[in-house]
Amino acid sequence: KYEGCSSLTSVTIPNSVTRIGSEAFSDCTNLQKVNIGNSVKTIGEFAFNKCTNITQISSEAVVPPTCESGVFFYINTSKCKLIVPKNSLDAYKQAYQWEDFLLIEGSTTGITNTVYNKAGLADVYTIDGAKRLSKASTDEINALPKGVYIVNGKKIIIK
């Protein structure tokens, strides 16, 4: 639990996690960005209660995680940006507590040309920093097994 931890400014919940516990990040008043991995199914009550400075929440979960009571209490849901998988926009807009966010947008997954240098070739690393490909083309990168990779310093997700 990081409850009341004022030094925490951003948190990434890894894809191996399926539940965020009750009050896990409650009262983390300097927390600004939250990234929720794709396996989270449930968020415990008051998990992000009183995290008054959160400006962006990204969820990679295709199905909106089930929220117990008060998950986002005191978060300014009219100013906080919620980024979700593009095909799940409607699901989040209708889901309990997620529906409170006014700024919901779809994330772009896969590859955009802005990730590459002019030659269109990029080095690809796994999320734990191991080099996977050198000077790979867009096609080579898109052919990788599904997962999360780092390309030119940007996180990309191959689905």
Stockholm file with secondary structure:
# STOCKHOLM 1.0

chainA/1-159         KYEGCSSLTSVTIPNSVTRIGSEAFSDCTNLQKVNIGNSVKTIGEFAFNKCTNITQISSEAVVPPTCESGVFFYINTSKCKLIVPKNSLDAYKQAYQWEDFLLIEGSTTGITNTVYNKAGLADVYTIDGAKRLSKASTDEINALPKGVYIVNGKKIIIK
#=GR chainA/1-159 SS CCTTCTTCCEEEECTTCCEECTTTTTTCTTCCEEEECTTCCEECTTTTTTCTTCCEEEECCSSCCEECTTTTTTSCTTTSEEEEEGGGHHHHHHSTTGGGCSEEEEECCSCCGGGSCTTSCEEEEETTSCEEEEEECHHHHHTSCSEEEEETTEEEEEC
#=GC SS_cons         CCTTCTTCCEEEECTTCCEECTTTTTTCTTCCEEEECTTCCEECTTTTTTCTTCCEEEECCSSCCEECTTTTTTSCTTTSEEEEEGGGHHHHHHSTTGGGCSEEEEECCSCCGGGSCTTSCEEEEETTSCEEEEEECHHHHHTSCSEEEEETTEEEEEC
//
